[in-house]
Amino acid sequence: MSYDDPKPAAAASASDKSGTPVYKRVLDLFEAEGINTLFGIPDPNFVHMFLEAERRGWTVVAPHHEAAAGFMAEAASRITGKPAVAVGTLGPGIANMAPAIQCALVEHSPVIFLSGQRARVTEQRVRRGRIQFVKQMPLFENSVKYAASIEYADQTDEVIRESIRKAMGGTPGPVYIEYPSHIILEELDLPAPLVPERYRLVNQGADIDRVHEAAKLIREAKNPILLVGHGVHTSRTGAAVRELAELMNCPVIQTSGGTSYIKGLEDRTFQYVFSKASIEAVTESDLVLALGTELGEPVHFGKWRYWQKNEAIRKWIYVEQDASAIGVNRPIDVPLVGDLRGVVPQLVTALKDTPRAPAPMLAAFMRDGQAELEELAAESRTKSDGTGELAIHPARLAVEATEAFPKDGIMIRDGGAGVIFQWTYSQCKPHDVIWNQNFGHIGTGIPYATGAMLADKAATGVSRPAMLLTSDSSFLFHIGELEVAARCKLPLVCVVGVDNAWGLEVGVYKRTFGQGTEETGTHWSKDVRFDKIGEGFGCHGEYVTKAEDIKPAIERAYASGKVGVVHVVIDPKANSEEMPKYAEFRTWYAEGTQ
């Protein structure tokens, strides 16, 4: 221990104890919010907290890199709809968390990043050569919604509450709390923590007159659609949105971030741009009810490209918790400012006595959407299957793997080109999808899978299976976290498409300079065997070179009772040159035209 380590709890006599130590009070405040998972690597600032959390029955997980801890916590917040906590050791530990902090900001994830720090008597000295020390607060203030330090023990409640208030209020996002070592064991004599409703807005509803105005527009519309974003998943409002969709009797269009299917609405749900039915539904719509989305570039701000037809007559209803976001990306006819958890039930109540007849083209959209999936599966089977001169086509991998996706499983996506193939060719409709859709930070796959699965189990008591569909380059980012998944005995199968290259970047070289150009910095060793690496971590490994063997390999991996790593050899040329609807993907980056 360093010279300013706190006094170990075991060394404090019972006669010294008159109240609740700060580290216990912090846990009490988190528990009042329903938080029961903790991710991070403990150091002297946190050993007391980790030990106490585990004794209370929390799920306490130490990864192998602090960035992975942050990604695990982010996935936990998405799967539970609650804030999540990630811990970083002072100095290098919290520095390692910087990528996860930035991702949580862009992905709008309410993660509480809790950092250790030297005692203030050390920080405020005018000294050089201090070990494991940097002034951390200025490094993160611009990457979080709120940054604070618990300078005195009696600030604990107000700082923790403000951090949760900011993390969950308006547009959700991360916060940073510093935890100097001199206050860890100080004690407080305080009443039980307040329930969330006593100190922050919870399930805020919208202005009731605006709700009735929205209901009137919905009843009058001929071709309404629901535009569903990532916020519907992270707020866990699927059941209420299903009621609303059934009352509106309309198609559900997913944004690129909102790709989790709502139970009971699978057949009427279509991915924007990557489904033909979605394009037709958007083009013909005369009213859009947008839920849990920023209306950003991936949906062309709701006014460009496929939205241009009917723009003059189309009405927009926008549910948004952050009032300052209303009307920024496009004009809105009826803004409903509030939490989805409060506003969607209001709309259901307003429409309950006057349900709509089915939108005229809904049945056709549902029929065409299913036909398109079947056509894509059949088309993929005309592509290389690994039996000839070419390796398995990525489209074939996407179809075979998603057809083997377990019922009620959690889907985790990671990678570049591989994810683009999945958008078009996926044959499954998972209710929980976790991926880094806004920031585009690859390498989050294994931590996301681990965090989501552990938090889901901690919340429900059920260990659900999960599938990580990823690429080799992305898988290598945090491959050490396979040990965590194996240690926790998670029913996870990682399906890795391997072309020994940065496939998306190879494609950029070809489109920029033409065929035959050098592809500097995009290729790596063909000797890497992910199945063998997995076995080294105690996982079940499978090596696949033929498409017909993908499903059996996945089935064996799940049956093994271990974490599975399925290494699938794919065609690098197809992976870099034949990404489906890549031209549509590029329209997200059409600088100045939107």
Order of alpha helices (4+ residues) and beta strands (2+ residues): beta-alpha-beta-alpha-beta-alpha-beta-alpha-alpha-beta-alpha-alpha-beta-alpha-beta-beta-alpha-beta-alpha-alpha-beta-beta-alpha-beta-beta-beta-alpha-alpha-alpha-beta-alpha-beta-alpha-beta-alpha-alpha-beta-alpha-alpha-beta-alpha-beta-alpha-alpha
